[in-house]
Amino acid sequence: MPQLDTSTWLMMILSMFLTLFIIFQLKISKHNFFHNPESTLTKAQKQNTPWETKWTKIYLPLSLPQ
């Protein structure tokens, strides 16, 4: 039975990783990111919900007979 020639596998794997790295770098470089996200002023508005002003009861689960 002939042996499998694995002498080129290392070069093939390394070139694959290099190609994938270059492709991902090119894809990422085309995205537009915000330069300074802290510059946008976001004002946190307090929204009054009905349950904040009321006292709500916390009910225990029904005790089941054992």
Predicted model as a PDB file, atoms N, CA, C, CB and O in Angstrom, pLDDT in the B-factor column:
MODEL        1                                                                  
ATOM      1  N   MET A   1       0.847  -1.175   0.000  1.00 69.00           N  
ATOM      2  CA  MET A   1       0.000   0.000   0.000  1.00 69.00           C  
ATOM      3  C   MET A   1       0.895   1.243   0.000  1.00 69.00           C  
ATOM      4  CB  MET A   1      -0.965  -0.004   1.226  1.00 69.00           C  
ATOM      5  O   MET A   1       1.813   1.327   0.816  1.00 69.00           O  
ATOM      6  N   PRO A   2       0.655   2.198  -0.884  1.00 78.00           N  
ATOM      7  CA  PRO A   2       1.530   3.385  -0.939  1.00 78.00           C  
ATOM      8  C   PRO A   2       1.294   4.305   0.250  1.00 78.00           C  
ATOM      9  CB  PRO A   2       1.302   4.162  -2.247  1.00 78.00           C  
ATOM     10  O   PRO A   2       0.187   4.409   0.780  1.00 78.00           O  
ATOM     11  N   GLN A   3       2.354   4.957   0.643  1.00 84.00           N  
ATOM     12  CA  GLN A   3       2.247   5.889   1.755  1.00 84.00           C  
ATOM     13  C   GLN A   3       1.742   7.235   1.266  1.00 84.00           C  
ATOM     14  CB  GLN A   3       3.597   6.049   2.461  1.00 84.00           C  
ATOM     15  O   GLN A   3       1.996   7.641   0.132  1.00 84.00           O  
ATOM     16  N   LEU A   4       1.026   7.915   2.144  1.00 84.00           N  
ATOM     17  CA  LEU A   4       0.478   9.221   1.808  1.00 84.00           C  
ATOM     18  C   LEU A   4       1.582  10.261   1.951  1.00 84.00           C  
ATOM     19  CB  LEU A   4      -0.743   9.571   2.713  1.00 84.00           C  
ATOM     20  O   LEU A   4       2.264  10.316   2.974  1.00 84.00           O  
ATOM     21  N   ASP A   5       1.753  11.072   0.937  1.00 85.00           N  
ATOM     22  CA  ASP A   5       2.794  12.102   0.962  1.00 85.00           C  
ATOM     23  C   ASP A   5       2.276  13.321   1.729  1.00 85.00           C  
ATOM     24  CB  ASP A   5       3.223  12.501  -0.487  1.00 85.00           C  
ATOM     25  O   ASP A   5       1.378  14.022   1.264  1.00 85.00           O  
ATOM     26  N   THR A   6       2.848  13.559   2.897  1.00 84.00           N  
ATOM     27  CA  THR A   6       2.400  14.679   3.731  1.00 84.00           C  
ATOM     28  C   THR A   6       3.414  15.818   3.760  1.00 84.00           C  
ATOM     29  CB  THR A   6       2.132  14.200   5.148  1.00 84.00           C  
ATOM     30  O   THR A   6       3.350  16.685   4.632  1.00 84.00           O  
ATOM     31  N   SER A   7       4.338  15.820   2.822  1.00 87.00           N  
ATOM     32  CA  SER A   7       5.390  16.836   2.856  1.00 87.00           C  
ATOM     33  C   SER A   7       4.851  18.231   2.535  1.00 87.00           C  
ATOM     34  CB  SER A   7       6.496  16.472   1.874  1.00 87.00           C  
ATOM     35  O   SER A   7       5.435  19.220   2.979  1.00 87.00           O  
ATOM     36  N   THR A   8       3.777  18.339   1.794  1.00 89.00           N  
ATOM     37  CA  THR A   8       3.267  19.662   1.409  1.00 89.00           C  
ATOM     38  C   THR A   8       2.162  20.160   2.330  1.00 89.00           C  
ATOM     39  CB  THR A   8       2.753  19.624  -0.010  1.00 89.00           C  
ATOM     40  O   THR A   8       1.678  21.279   2.159  1.00 89.00           O  
ATOM     41  N   TRP A   9       1.758  19.358   3.293  1.00 91.00           N  
ATOM     42  CA  TRP A   9       0.646  19.746   4.144  1.00 91.00           C  
ATOM     43  C   TRP A   9       0.945  20.982   4.979  1.00 91.00           C  
ATOM     44  CB  TRP A   9       0.276  18.608   5.044  1.00 91.00           C  
ATOM     45  O   TRP A   9       0.089  21.853   5.137  1.00 91.00           O  
ATOM     46  N   LEU A  10       2.153  21.058   5.511  1.00 93.00           N  
ATOM     47  CA  LEU A  10       2.502  22.215   6.349  1.00 93.00           C  
ATOM     48  C   LEU A  10       2.422  23.507   5.544  1.00 93.00           C  
ATOM     49  CB  LEU A  10       3.918  22.050   6.944  1.00 93.00           C  
ATOM     50  O   LEU A  10       1.872  24.504   6.014  1.00 93.00           O  
ATOM     51  N   MET A  11       2.963  23.488   4.349  1.00 94.00           N  
ATOM     52  CA  MET A  11       2.914  24.689   3.514  1.00 94.00           C  
ATOM     53  C   MET A  11       1.478  25.034   3.137  1.00 94.00           C  
ATOM     54  CB  MET A  11       3.758  24.496   2.248  1.00 94.00           C  
ATOM     55  O   MET A  11       1.114  26.208   3.068  1.00 94.00           O  
ATOM     56  N   MET A  12       0.680  24.028   2.899  1.00 94.00           N  
ATOM     57  CA  MET A  12      -0.719  24.256   2.535  1.00 94.00           C  
ATOM     58  C   MET A  12      -1.490  24.865   3.705  1.00 94.00           C  
ATOM     59  CB  MET A  12      -1.382  22.939   2.090  1.00 94.00           C  
ATOM     60  O   MET A  12      -2.272  25.796   3.512  1.00 94.00           O  
ATOM     61  N   ILE A  13      -1.282  24.356   4.894  1.00 96.00           N  
ATOM     62  CA  ILE A  13      -1.981  24.868   6.077  1.00 96.00           C  
ATOM     63  C   ILE A  13      -1.531  26.290   6.386  1.00 96.00           C  
ATOM     64  CB  ILE A  13      -1.732  23.955   7.296  1.00 96.00           C  
ATOM     65  O   ILE A  13      -2.362  27.147   6.689  1.00 96.00           O  
ATOM     66  N   LEU A  14      -0.256  26.549   6.316  1.00 96.00           N  
ATOM     67  CA  LEU A  14       0.235  27.896   6.586  1.00 96.00           C  
ATOM     68  C   LEU A  14      -0.274  28.898   5.558  1.00 96.00           C  
ATOM     69  CB  LEU A  14       1.753  27.906   6.610  1.00 96.00           C  
ATOM     70  O   LEU A  14      -0.650  30.015   5.915  1.00 96.00           O  
ATOM     71  N   SER A  15      -0.289  28.520   4.315  1.00 97.00           N  
ATOM     72  CA  SER A  15      -0.797  29.442   3.297  1.00 97.00           C  
ATOM     73  C   SER A  15      -2.300  29.669   3.454  1.00 97.00           C  
ATOM     74  CB  SER A  15      -0.492  28.906   1.893  1.00 97.00           C  
ATOM     75  O   SER A  15      -2.799  30.754   3.157  1.00 97.00           O  
ATOM     76  N   MET A  16      -3.024  28.646   3.919  1.00 97.00           N  
ATOM     77  CA  MET A  16      -4.454  28.816   4.163  1.00 97.00           C  
ATOM     78  C   MET A  16      -4.695  29.828   5.280  1.00 97.00           C  
ATOM     79  CB  MET A  16      -5.104  27.467   4.517  1.00 97.00           C  
ATOM     80  O   MET A  16      -5.547  30.707   5.154  1.00 97.00           O  
ATOM     81  N   PHE A  17      -3.936  29.701   6.379  1.00 98.00           N  
ATOM     82  CA  PHE A  17      -4.089  30.654   7.488  1.00 98.00           C  
ATOM     83  C   PHE A  17      -3.725  32.065   7.058  1.00 98.00           C  
ATOM     84  CB  PHE A  17      -3.222  30.236   8.679  1.00 98.00           C  
ATOM     85  O   PHE A  17      -4.395  33.022   7.446  1.00 98.00           O  
ATOM     86  N   LEU A  18      -2.692  32.203   6.276  1.00 98.00           N  
ATOM     87  CA  LEU A  18      -2.296  33.522   5.801  1.00 98.00           C  
ATOM     88  C   LEU A  18      -3.377  34.122   4.908  1.00 98.00           C  
ATOM     89  CB  LEU A  18      -0.966  33.441   5.045  1.00 98.00           C  
ATOM     90  O   LEU A  18      -3.688  35.308   5.017  1.00 98.00           O  
ATOM     91  N   THR A  19      -3.940  33.321   4.041  1.00 97.00           N  
ATOM     92  CA  THR A  19      -5.004  33.803   3.155  1.00 97.00           C  
ATOM     93  C   THR A  19      -6.240  34.203   3.951  1.00 97.00           C  
ATOM     94  CB  THR A  19      -5.370  32.729   2.123  1.00 97.00           C  
ATOM     95  O   THR A  19      -6.837  35.247   3.689  1.00 97.00           O  
ATOM     96  N   LEU A  20      -6.624  33.381   4.918  1.00 97.00           N  
ATOM     97  CA  LEU A  20      -7.784  33.727   5.743  1.00 97.00           C  
ATOM     98  C   LEU A  20      -7.547  34.997   6.535  1.00 97.00           C  
ATOM     99  CB  LEU A  20      -8.118  32.587   6.691  1.00 97.00           C  
ATOM    100  O   LEU A  20      -8.449  35.822   6.675  1.00 97.00           O  
ATOM    101  N   PHE A  21      -6.341  35.160   7.052  1.00 97.00           N  
ATOM    102  CA  PHE A  21      -6.014  36.364   7.804  1.00 97.00           C  
ATOM    103  C   PHE A  21      -6.130  37.599   6.919  1.00 97.00           C  
ATOM    104  CB  PHE A  21      -4.603  36.263   8.393  1.00 97.00           C  
ATOM    105  O   PHE A  21      -6.688  38.615   7.333  1.00 97.00           O  
ATOM    106  N   ILE A  22      -5.607  37.511   5.708  1.00 97.00           N  
ATOM    107  CA  ILE A  22      -5.665  38.656   4.791  1.00 97.00           C  
ATOM    108  C   ILE A  22      -7.109  38.965   4.405  1.00 97.00           C  
ATOM    109  CB  ILE A  22      -4.826  38.380   3.526  1.00 97.00           C  
ATOM    110  O   ILE A  22      -7.503  40.130   4.347  1.00 97.00           O  
ATOM    111  N   ILE A  23      -7.891  37.930   4.143  1.00 96.00           N  
ATOM    112  CA  ILE A  23      -9.292  38.156   3.760  1.00 96.00           C  
ATOM    113  C   ILE A  23     -10.061  38.825   4.898  1.00 96.00           C  
ATOM    114  CB  ILE A  23      -9.972  36.821   3.372  1.00 96.00           C  
ATOM    115  O   ILE A  23     -10.818  39.767   4.664  1.00 96.00           O  
ATOM    116  N   PHE A  24      -9.871  38.344   6.130  1.00 95.00           N  
ATOM    117  CA  PHE A  24     -10.576  38.954   7.260  1.00 95.00           C  
ATOM    118  C   PHE A  24     -10.098  40.374   7.521  1.00 95.00           C  
ATOM    119  CB  PHE A  24     -10.393  38.110   8.515  1.00 95.00           C  
ATOM    120  O   PHE A  24     -10.894  41.234   7.898  1.00 95.00           O  
ATOM    121  N   GLN A  25      -8.823  40.630   7.327  1.00 95.00           N  
ATOM    122  CA  GLN A  25      -8.338  42.001   7.502  1.00 95.00           C  
ATOM    123  C   GLN A  25      -8.966  42.939   6.478  1.00 95.00           C  
ATOM    124  CB  GLN A  25      -6.809  42.046   7.388  1.00 95.00           C  
ATOM    125  O   GLN A  25      -9.320  44.073   6.799  1.00 95.00           O  
ATOM    126  N   LEU A  26      -9.099  42.466   5.262  1.00 94.00           N  
ATOM    127  CA  LEU A  26      -9.722  43.303   4.239  1.00 94.00           C  
ATOM    128  C   LEU A  26     -11.203  43.522   4.527  1.00 94.00           C  
ATOM    129  CB  LEU A  26      -9.546  42.673   2.858  1.00 94.00           C  
ATOM    130  O   LEU A  26     -11.726  44.612   4.295  1.00 94.00           O  
ATOM    131  N   LYS A  27     -11.874  42.505   5.026  1.00 93.00           N  
ATOM    132  CA  LYS A  27     -13.291  42.663   5.360  1.00 93.00           C  
ATOM    133  C   LYS A  27     -13.484  43.638   6.516  1.00 93.00           C  
ATOM    134  CB  LYS A  27     -13.909  41.308   5.711  1.00 93.00           C  
ATOM    135  O   LYS A  27     -14.384  44.478   6.480  1.00 93.00           O  
ATOM    136  N   ILE A  28     -12.637  43.527   7.545  1.00 90.00           N  
ATOM    137  CA  ILE A  28     -12.766  44.392   8.715  1.00 90.00           C  
ATOM    138  C   ILE A  28     -12.405  45.830   8.363  1.00 90.00           C  
ATOM    139  CB  ILE A  28     -11.876  43.885   9.860  1.00 90.00           C  
ATOM    140  O   ILE A  28     -12.994  46.767   8.902  1.00 90.00           O  
ATOM    141  N   SER A  29     -11.448  46.010   7.470  1.00 89.00           N  
ATOM    142  CA  SER A  29     -11.017  47.373   7.142  1.00 89.00           C  
ATOM    143  C   SER A  29     -12.082  48.141   6.370  1.00 89.00           C  
ATOM    144  CB  SER A  29      -9.730  47.335   6.334  1.00 89.00           C  
ATOM    145  O   SER A  29     -12.015  49.368   6.309  1.00 89.00           O  
ATOM    146  N   LYS A  30     -13.052  47.468   5.784  1.00 88.00           N  
ATOM    147  CA  LYS A  30     -14.103  48.158   5.031  1.00 88.00           C  
ATOM    148  C   LYS A  30     -15.241  48.648   5.917  1.00 88.00           C  
ATOM    149  CB  LYS A  30     -14.655  47.244   3.967  1.00 88.00           C  
ATOM    150  O   LYS A  30     -16.107  49.388   5.449  1.00 88.00           O  
ATOM    151  N   HIS A  31     -15.256  48.249   7.184  1.00 83.00           N  
ATOM    152  CA  HIS A  31     -16.307  48.690   8.092  1.00 83.00           C  
ATOM    153  C   HIS A  31     -16.002  50.087   8.611  1.00 83.00           C  
ATOM    154  CB  HIS A  31     -16.463  47.706   9.261  1.00 83.00           C  
ATOM    155  O   HIS A  31     -14.846  50.443   8.838  1.00 83.00           O  
ATOM    156  N   ASN A  32     -17.051  50.867   8.794  1.00 81.00           N  
ATOM    157  CA  ASN A  32     -16.908  52.208   9.360  1.00 81.00           C  
ATOM    158  C   ASN A  32     -17.289  52.147  10.833  1.00 81.00           C  
ATOM    159  CB  ASN A  32     -17.792  53.252   8.592  1.00 81.00           C  
ATOM    160  O   ASN A  32     -18.433  51.847  11.176  1.00 81.00           O  
ATOM    161  N   PHE A  33     -16.335  52.430  11.689  1.00 73.00           N  
ATOM    162  CA  PHE A  33     -16.580  52.436  13.125  1.00 73.00           C  
ATOM    163  C   PHE A  33     -16.642  53.876  13.616  1.00 73.00           C  
ATOM    164  CB  PHE A  33     -15.481  51.644  13.880  1.00 73.00           C  
ATOM    165  O   PHE A  33     -16.080  54.780  12.996  1.00 73.00           O  
ATOM    166  N   PHE A  34     -17.329  54.080  14.732  1.00 73.00           N  
ATOM    167  CA  PHE A  34     -17.383  55.407  15.320  1.00 73.00           C  
ATOM    168  C   PHE A  34     -16.006  55.765  15.872  1.00 73.00           C  
ATOM    169  CB  PHE A  34     -18.463  55.479  16.433  1.00 73.00           C  
ATOM    170  O   PHE A  34     -15.343  54.952  16.517  1.00 73.00           O  
ATOM    171  N   HIS A  35     -15.596  57.001  15.601  1.00 72.00           N  
ATOM    172  CA  HIS A  35     -14.269  57.406  16.064  1.00 72.00           C  
ATOM    173  C   HIS A  35     -14.250  57.716  17.548  1.00 72.00           C  
ATOM    174  CB  HIS A  35     -13.792  58.612  15.290  1.00 72.00           C  
ATOM    175  O   HIS A  35     -13.309  57.351  18.253  1.00 72.00           O  
ATOM    176  N   ASN A  36     -15.289  58.390  18.023  1.00 70.00           N  
ATOM    177  CA  ASN A  36     -15.327  58.759  19.428  1.00 70.00           C  
ATOM    178  C   ASN A  36     -16.743  58.521  19.953  1.00 70.00           C  
ATOM    179  CB  ASN A  36     -14.890  60.245  19.633  1.00 70.00           C  
ATOM    180  O   ASN A  36     -17.581  59.420  19.880  1.00 70.00           O  
ATOM    181  N   PRO A  37     -17.019  57.352  20.470  1.00 62.00           N  
ATOM    182  CA  PRO A  37     -18.402  57.092  20.910  1.00 62.00           C  
ATOM    183  C   PRO A  37     -18.805  57.875  22.148  1.00 62.00           C  
ATOM    184  CB  PRO A  37     -18.581  55.626  21.183  1.00 62.00           C  
ATOM    185  O   PRO A  37     -19.998  57.991  22.430  1.00 62.00           O  
ATOM    186  N   GLU A  38     -17.837  58.424  22.908  1.00 66.00           N  
ATOM    187  CA  GLU A  38     -18.179  59.182  24.101  1.00 66.00           C  
ATOM    188  C   GLU A  38     -18.717  60.568  23.770  1.00 66.00           C  
ATOM    189  CB  GLU A  38     -16.972  59.303  24.995  1.00 66.00           C  
ATOM    190  O   GLU A  38     -19.288  61.231  24.635  1.00 66.00           O  
ATOM    191  N   SER A  39     -18.543  61.010  22.536  1.00 58.00           N  
ATOM    192  CA  SER A  39     -18.955  62.372  22.200  1.00 58.00           C  
ATOM    193  C   SER A  39     -20.469  62.499  22.067  1.00 58.00           C  
ATOM    194  CB  SER A  39     -18.291  62.812  20.910  1.00 58.00           C  
ATOM    195  O   SER A  39     -21.000  63.601  22.208  1.00 58.00           O  
ATOM    196  N   THR A  40     -21.165  61.422  21.805  1.00 56.00           N  
ATOM    197  CA  THR A  40     -22.617  61.520  21.685  1.00 56.00           C  
ATOM    198  C   THR A  40     -23.232  61.641  23.075  1.00 56.00           C  
ATOM    199  CB  THR A  40     -23.197  60.290  20.933  1.00 56.00           C  
ATOM    200  O   THR A  40     -22.916  60.874  23.985  1.00 56.00           O  
ATOM    201  N   LEU A  41     -24.097  62.604  23.210  1.00 57.00           N  
ATOM    202  CA  LEU A  41     -24.732  62.843  24.501  1.00 57.00           C  
ATOM    203  C   LEU A  41     -26.046  62.078  24.562  1.00 57.00           C  
ATOM    204  CB  LEU A  41     -24.966  64.360  24.736  1.00 57.00           C  
ATOM    205  O   LEU A  41     -27.002  62.396  23.854  1.00 57.00           O  
ATOM    206  N   THR A  42     -26.075  61.089  25.400  1.00 56.00           N  
ATOM    207  CA  THR A  42     -27.311  60.342  25.588  1.00 56.00           C  
ATOM    208  C   THR A  42     -27.861  60.682  26.964  1.00 56.00           C  
ATOM    209  CB  THR A  42     -27.079  58.802  25.436  1.00 56.00           C  
ATOM    210  O   THR A  42     -27.217  60.449  27.987  1.00 56.00           O  
ATOM    211  N   LYS A  43     -29.036  61.226  26.964  1.00 60.00           N  
ATOM    212  CA  LYS A  43     -29.654  61.646  28.208  1.00 60.00           C  
ATOM    213  C   LYS A  43     -30.576  60.534  28.694  1.00 60.00           C  
ATOM    214  CB  LYS A  43     -30.432  62.979  28.026  1.00 60.00           C  
ATOM    215  O   LYS A  43     -31.527  60.158  28.008  1.00 60.00           O  
ATOM    216  N   ALA A  44     -30.293  60.023  29.859  1.00 62.00           N  
ATOM    217  CA  ALA A  44     -31.116  58.955  30.420  1.00 62.00           C  
ATOM    218  C   ALA A  44     -32.404  59.560  30.968  1.00 62.00           C  
ATOM    219  CB  ALA A  44     -30.347  58.179  31.534  1.00 62.00           C  
ATOM    220  O   ALA A  44     -32.379  60.369  31.897  1.00 62.00           O  
ATOM    221  N   GLN A  45     -33.506  59.165  30.392  1.00 65.00           N  
ATOM    222  CA  GLN A  45     -34.782  59.696  30.831  1.00 65.00           C  
ATOM    223  C   GLN A  45     -35.405  58.726  31.823  1.00 65.00           C  
ATOM    224  CB  GLN A  45     -35.724  59.943  29.630  1.00 65.00           C  
ATOM    225  O   GLN A  45     -35.420  57.513  31.612  1.00 65.00           O  
ATOM    226  N   LYS A  46     -35.909  59.283  32.891  1.00 67.00           N  
ATOM    227  CA  LYS A  46     -36.560  58.479  33.917  1.00 67.00           C  
ATOM    228  C   LYS A  46     -38.006  58.269  33.509  1.00 67.00           C  
ATOM    229  CB  LYS A  46     -36.464  59.157  35.319  1.00 67.00           C  
ATOM    230  O   LYS A  46     -38.776  59.221  33.379  1.00 67.00           O  
ATOM    231  N   GLN A  47     -38.365  57.007  33.308  1.00 67.00           N  
ATOM    232  CA  GLN A  47     -39.740  56.704  32.951  1.00 67.00           C  
ATOM    233  C   GLN A  47     -40.445  56.147  34.178  1.00 67.00           C  
ATOM    234  CB  GLN A  47     -39.808  55.704  31.764  1.00 67.00           C  
ATOM    235  O   GLN A  47     -39.992  55.185  34.797  1.00 67.00           O  
ATOM    236  N   ASN A  48     -41.549  56.769  34.507  1.00 68.00           N  
ATOM    237  CA  ASN A  48     -42.310  56.314  35.658  1.00 68.00           C  
ATOM    238  C   ASN A  48     -43.213  55.162  35.241  1.00 68.00           C  
ATOM    239  CB  ASN A  48     -43.138  57.468  36.265  1.00 68.00           C  
ATOM    240  O   ASN A  48     -44.083  55.310  34.382  1.00 68.00           O  
ATOM    241  N   THR A  49     -42.995  54.045  35.849  1.00 67.00           N  
ATOM    242  CA  THR A  49     -43.842  52.888  35.585  1.00 67.00           C  
ATOM    243  C   THR A  49     -44.842  52.755  36.719  1.00 67.00           C  
ATOM    244  CB  THR A  49     -42.998  51.589  35.432  1.00 67.00           C  
ATOM    245  O   THR A  49     -44.558  53.170  37.843  1.00 67.00           O  
ATOM    246  N   PRO A  50     -45.999  52.189  36.448  1.00 64.00           N  
ATOM    247  CA  PRO A  50     -47.040  52.138  37.490  1.00 64.00           C  
ATOM    248  C   PRO A  50     -46.617  51.354  38.718  1.00 64.00           C  
ATOM    249  CB  PRO A  50     -48.299  51.533  36.928  1.00 64.00           C  
ATOM    250  O   PRO A  50     -47.079  51.644  39.822  1.00 64.00           O  
ATOM    251  N   TRP A  51     -45.760  50.378  38.551  1.00 61.00           N  
ATOM    252  CA  TRP A  51     -45.419  49.556  39.706  1.00 61.00           C  
ATOM    253  C   TRP A  51     -44.328  50.169  40.566  1.00 61.00           C  
ATOM    254  CB  TRP A  51     -44.990  48.194  39.252  1.00 61.00           C  
ATOM    255  O   TRP A  51     -44.026  49.645  41.638  1.00 61.00           O  
ATOM    256  N   GLU A  52     -43.731  51.267  40.119  1.00 61.00           N  
ATOM    257  CA  GLU A  52     -42.719  51.911  40.954  1.00 61.00           C  
ATOM    258  C   GLU A  52     -43.358  52.723  42.082  1.00 61.00           C  
ATOM    259  CB  GLU A  52     -41.827  52.814  40.099  1.00 61.00           C  
ATOM    260  O   GLU A  52     -42.768  52.879  43.151  1.00 61.00           O  
ATOM    261  N   THR A  53     -44.553  53.233  41.842  1.00 60.00           N  
ATOM    262  CA  THR A  53     -45.186  54.072  42.859  1.00 60.00           C  
ATOM    263  C   THR A  53     -46.026  53.261  43.835  1.00 60.00           C  
ATOM    264  CB  THR A  53     -46.050  55.127  42.199  1.00 60.00           C  
ATOM    265  O   THR A  53     -46.358  53.753  44.913  1.00 60.00           O  
ATOM    266  N   LYS A  54     -46.376  52.032  43.482  1.00 61.00           N  
ATOM    267  CA  LYS A  54     -47.216  51.212  44.345  1.00 61.00           C  
ATOM    268  C   LYS A  54     -46.374  50.211  45.105  1.00 61.00           C  
ATOM    269  CB  LYS A  54     -48.288  50.491  43.532  1.00 61.00           C  
ATOM    270  O   LYS A  54     -45.268  49.857  44.698  1.00 61.00           O  
ATOM    271  N   TRP A  55     -46.930  49.762  46.228  1.00 61.00           N  
ATOM    272  CA  TRP A  55     -46.307  48.674  46.954  1.00 61.00           C  
ATOM    273  C   TRP A  55     -46.870  47.380  46.392  1.00 61.00           C  
ATOM    274  CB  TRP A  55     -46.552  48.790  48.497  1.00 61.00           C  
ATOM    275  O   TRP A  55     -48.086  47.198  46.333  1.00 61.00           O  
ATOM    276  N   THR A  56     -45.999  46.496  45.987  1.00 59.00           N  
ATOM    277  CA  THR A  56     -46.486  45.239  45.430  1.00 59.00           C  
ATOM    278  C   THR A  56     -46.248  44.123  46.428  1.00 59.00           C  
ATOM    279  CB  THR A  56     -45.797  44.923  44.082  1.00 59.00           C  
ATOM    280  O   THR A  56     -45.203  44.059  47.075  1.00 59.00           O  
ATOM    281  N   LYS A  57     -47.228  43.250  46.543  1.00 62.00           N  
ATOM    282  CA  LYS A  57     -47.119  42.123  47.458  1.00 62.00           C  
ATOM    283  C   LYS A  57     -46.312  41.010  46.800  1.00 62.00           C  
ATOM    284  CB  LYS A  57     -48.518  41.613  47.874  1.00 62.00           C  
ATOM    285  O   LYS A  57     -46.400  40.788  45.593  1.00 62.00           O  
ATOM    286  N   ILE A  58     -45.547  40.337  47.594  1.00 64.00           N  
ATOM    287  CA  ILE A  58     -44.842  39.161  47.118  1.00 64.00           C  
ATOM    288  C   ILE A  58     -45.518  37.957  47.753  1.00 64.00           C  
ATOM    289  CB  ILE A  58     -43.306  39.217  47.463  1.00 64.00           C  
ATOM    290  O   ILE A  58     -45.478  37.771  48.969  1.00 64.00           O  
ATOM    291  N   TYR A  59     -46.127  37.162  46.923  1.00 61.00           N  
ATOM    292  CA  TYR A  59     -46.869  36.012  47.411  1.00 61.00           C  
ATOM    293  C   TYR A  59     -45.966  34.785  47.432  1.00 61.00           C  
ATOM    294  CB  TYR A  59     -48.113  35.758  46.540  1.00 61.00           C  
ATOM    295  O   TYR A  59     -45.192  34.536  46.507  1.00 61.00           O  
ATOM    296  N   LEU A  60     -46.089  34.035  48.508  1.00 60.00           N  
ATOM    297  CA  LEU A  60     -45.386  32.772  48.580  1.00 60.00           C  
ATOM    298  C   LEU A  60     -46.155  31.740  47.778  1.00 60.00           C  
ATOM    299  CB  LEU A  60     -45.204  32.315  50.044  1.00 60.00           C  
ATOM    300  O   LEU A  60     -47.377  31.838  47.662  1.00 60.00           O  
ATOM    301  N   PRO A  61     -45.468  30.754  47.221  1.00 64.00           N  
ATOM    302  CA  PRO A  61     -46.205  29.724  46.490  1.00 64.00           C  
ATOM    303  C   PRO A  61     -47.105  28.946  47.443  1.00 64.00           C  
ATOM    304  CB  PRO A  61     -45.234  28.767  45.764  1.00 64.00           C  
ATOM    305  O   PRO A  61     -46.836  28.843  48.640  1.00 64.00           O  
ATOM    306  N   LEU A  62     -48.154  28.415  46.893  1.00 66.00           N  
ATOM    307  CA  LEU A  62     -49.108  27.683  47.711  1.00 66.00           C  
ATOM    308  C   LEU A  62     -48.437  26.466  48.324  1.00 66.00           C  
ATOM    309  CB  LEU A  62     -50.330  27.265  46.881  1.00 66.00           C  
ATOM    310  O   LEU A  62     -47.722  25.723  47.653  1.00 66.00           O  
ATOM    311  N   SER A  63     -48.683  26.280  49.609  1.00 62.00           N  
ATOM    312  CA  SER A  63     -48.097  25.104  50.253  1.00 62.00           C  
ATOM    313  C   SER A  63     -48.932  23.884  49.875  1.00 62.00           C  
ATOM    314  CB  SER A  63     -48.029  25.279  51.811  1.00 62.00           C  
ATOM    315  O   SER A  63     -50.137  23.827  50.119  1.00 62.00           O  
ATOM    316  N   LEU A  64     -48.267  22.931  49.284  1.00 56.00           N  
ATOM    317  CA  LEU A  64     -48.966  21.738  48.834  1.00 56.00           C  
ATOM    318  C   LEU A  64     -48.989  20.698  49.934  1.00 56.00           C  
ATOM    319  CB  LEU A  64     -48.313  21.167  47.576  1.00 56.00           C  
ATOM    320  O   LEU A  64     -48.011  20.561  50.668  1.00 56.00           O  
ATOM    321  N   PRO A  65     -50.096  19.952  50.069  1.00 58.00           N  
ATOM    322  CA  PRO A  65     -50.118  18.910  51.114  1.00 58.00           C  
ATOM    323  C   PRO A  65     -49.156  17.772  50.756  1.00 58.00           C  
ATOM    324  CB  PRO A  65     -51.560  18.353  51.303  1.00 58.00           C  
ATOM    325  O   PRO A  65     -49.012  17.395  49.593  1.00 58.00           O  
ATOM    326  N   GLN A  66     -48.517  17.250  51.775  1.00 54.00           N  
ATOM    327  CA  GLN A  66     -47.532  16.193  51.512  1.00 54.00           C  
ATOM    328  C   GLN A  66     -47.956  14.874  52.052  1.00 54.00           C  
ATOM    329  CB  GLN A  66     -46.208  16.551  52.090  1.00 54.00           C  
ATOM    330  O   GLN A  66     -47.233  13.888  51.911  1.00 54.00           O  
TER     331      GLN A  66                                                      
ENDMDL                                                                          
END                                                                             
